[in-house]
Amino acid sequence: MNRKVDEGKDGFIALGRISRPHGIKGEVQVYPYSGPESIAGLREIHLRLKSSSLITCKVLRSRIKGPKAVIMSLDGITDRDKAEELRETEILVPRRSLTKSEGEYFWYELEGLEVVTQDGRSLGVIRQIIETGANDVIVVQGPAGEVLLPVIEEVIKQVDIKRKICTVEPLPGLLEIYDL
């Protein structure tokens, strides 16, 4: 399952944000919302500036710097001051350019789905997805308040985007924590 990817109203998907300059030659450090490999291979990106306008940038070079960072060199950004101006700028790509494999979903597709157990009991609606490192966790808001479910094959049994339903089989004892 892919990690956080927000759908923009303008047909773009946010894949990450520039967190800070890196070095003195205009490189930027990028925090990817998904794994770093989702951004490291891009050759062109769109930046949503603080003014909300979009600009297109050619990526000259990129390299992965650990599990939570990518270092990028962008065309026209040649010094630290120019890189600093891009701090907290979102990196976007056209939605149509993204691909996913069978059984993969973007976070924005899951938020708002009704969560039901295999025996048909409604637990509520997915309000948030949390990246924990080991596996993602869905936050379900329902009659019992917040219910946290790990995003693992043993729990998530089926996702039906068209019907807006996520069918789950909670681990033994998990729902008892929530008095369900």
N, C-alpha and C positions, 0 to 999 in steps of 0.2 A: 504494500500500500504506500503510495506516495505521501509525503508529509505536507505541511502547510503550503498551500498555494491558493491565493485569494483571486477570485474572479473580479475583474474590473468591469464597470458599466460600459466602457468604451471598447470592449473586445480584446483587452489585454489581460494577461495574468501576471501577478507579482510573484517573482521567484526568489526575491531576496532584497537586501538593501545594502547600500554602501555604508559601512560602519565608521570608517576613518581612513585618513591617508596612510600610506605605507612607504616609508623612506622619503627621499627628497626629489625623486625623479618623476613624480606624478602618479605613481601607482596607488591603487586604492585597495583596501581590504573589504571584502564583501562577506556579509553574513547570509548564507543561503537558507531559505525557509525549508528546503528539502536537503537532501544530501549534497555535498559539494560537487559531485560529478554532474548534477543537474544544471550547474551554471558554468563549470570549468570548460566545457566544450563549445560554448556559444561564440559565434563570430560577430554577431551584431546584437545589440541590446537597445532597449528604449528606456529612458530615464524620466521619471515623473519628478520634475523640479519642485522646489518649495512653492513656486508660483502656480503649481498644478499643471503647467504646460508639459508636453511630452517632447523629448528630443531623441534622435537616433544617434547611437555611437557605434563605431566600429571597434571591436575588441582586437587589439594588436597581439596580446599575449595573456595567458592566464595559467595559473598553477594552483593546485590544491595545497593549502597550508593547514593540515590537521582536519579533524572531523567537522569543524564548524566554521571554516574560513577558506576563502579563495582570494588570491591576489591577482588583480587585473591591471593591465596597462591599456588605457583607452586612447584612441586617436584624438589629438588636440589637447590632452591633459598632460602637460610636460613638466610641471613643478608641483611642489607640495601645496602652495597656495591655491592653485586651481583644483587640486584634489580635495583640499579642505572645503571648498565651496560645494562639493558633492556629498558631504557628510549627511547621513540619514536620507539620502535619495533612494527611492525604490527602483529596482531593476525589473523591467517588464518585458514580456515577449507576446507576440500575437497568440491568442488562444488557439487558433487553427494550427499553429506550428508545433503544439505539444502532442506527443503520442504517449500511449499507455498500453500495457499488456492486459490480457484477460485477467480479471480479478483485481486490478489496480484501480484506485479511485483517488481523485483529488479531494483535499479536505473540504473545499467549498461544495462538493457534490454530496457529502455526507451530512453536513450541518443542516438541521431541519428535518431529517428523516425520523419517522416514528420507529421506536425500538420495541420489538415484541419478542417474547420468548417463543420457543418452538411449540409450546402448548397454547399459544395465543394470548398470553397475558401482556398487556401494554405496560411498559416501564416508563414511557415518556418520549421526549424528543431530544435528539442530539443537539446540544447547544454549543459544544466546544470540543476540540481535540487537543490533547496535551502531549507534547513530545517528552518522553521520559528517559530516553537513551536505550533501554532494553527493548521496549515496545511502546507504541503510542497508546493512549488511554482516551476513550470517549467519555464525555461528561453528559449524562442523560438527565434532563430536568423533567420530573414527573410528580405524581401524587405524593410520593415519599420524599420529595426534595431531590437533591443531587444523588445520582448513582454513578459510580465510576466503574467502567468495564475495560479490561485490557483488550487491545486490538491484536488478538492472536487467533489462529485457525480453530483452536479448541472452543473459542467463545463466539466469534463472528461466523455464523453459518451461511448467511446469504444476504446480499445487498441487492435490492431492487430499486434502482434509481427512478425508473418510470413510475412505479407505484408508491415511491417515497417510503419504503419500509426496509428496516434492517432487522433481520431475524437473528437472535442470539441464543446460546445455550450457556448460561452463567456457570462458572466453576462451582462445584459443590460447596455449599455454605456461604457463598458470596452474597446472595440476596438476603440471607438471614441477618447479616450485619445491618441491613437497612430496614429490618422488620417487614420484609416482603415475603 
